[in-house]
């Protein structure tokens, strides 16, 4: 009889393990849901895009259970009211999720797997960063409202303060990646860093993308990131700047190579880009200071309206050479330089090598003062 009972217990254990391995489960508990009744689960598809997979309702205790399938570790997203929460799961995982919809910082707790623990660890870094940036944005938003006549000056100061907050966050994020290369959460961290225009980490992220592709060969999001970093590597600091040849507003053809022997700031911008227009006065100031010291600016516009482009050149006092293909994001040159957001800039030395990227305001002044 004892042998029969043990056999039944063993069989039940085996069957349970088999069932768990066919799917993953998310057990959630959310406080202060208000009128929100439904939870949506999204999972990355074969192209790395988040698509709906399942949905359910809260029970009377504001709890829920969702299940889905993923043979490899994959990102999932929970949509609860106006809030969005990310996690990582694979078949066999049993994940506990907790959140409070009144938490302004959208903090949440996720545990039950190694990846969940890593994500919780990284969320502490991002949450601290979000609180600091949120406070800064609120402070400067009030200042702009109260001092409209000093708006541009306040925005420049805000951008400088933002960069100071970014530095420790980037350092902590990269250290997290170094410490957890086998975790998919590190890719999550790397993707955030890649979107922050931090040239000093670009080559490091390019190197990491190769390791991530080896560690997660079937993950489409990782593969897309690898391809993005591969493209970025061709215009990374230390590389020769690819040739640019395009037309001025007057129809004259100008090439980047015609400026060889000078330091050249290649400035990607557009008349419709508000941050670009806010940065233009800084570039004008630096151009005036250093144009007689072997330095120039080469503007490349992502406009598609020639009249608007020409008006912005005149209004902003951009007296250096300007070219465009008038194709906005479909510009072959923009793709060649892996431009995903503007303003974007590349500082090229007299030999044609890229020596710095996305220098703005005081950073650009400091570099030019040191090197010219």
Buried (B, 14 or more C-beta within 10 A) or exposed (E): EEEEEEEEEEEEEEEEEEEBEEBBBBBBBBEEBEEBEEBBBBBBEEEBEBEEBBEBEBEEEBEBEBBBEBEEBBBBBBBBBEBEBBBBBBBBBEBBBBBBBEEEEBBBEBEBBBBBBBBBBBBEBBBBBBEBBEEBEEEBEEBBEEEEEEEBEBBBBBBEBBBEBBEEBBEBBBEBBEEBBEBBBBBBBBBBBBEEBBBEBBBBBBEBBEBBBEBBEEBBBBBBBBEBBBBBBEBBBEBEBBEBEBBBBEEEEBEBEEBEEBBBBBBBBBBBBEBBBBBBBBBBEBBEBBBEEEBBBBBBBBBBBBEBBBEBBEEBEBEBBBBBBBBBEEBEBBEBBBBBEBBBBBBBBEEBEBBBBBBBBEBBBEBBEEBE
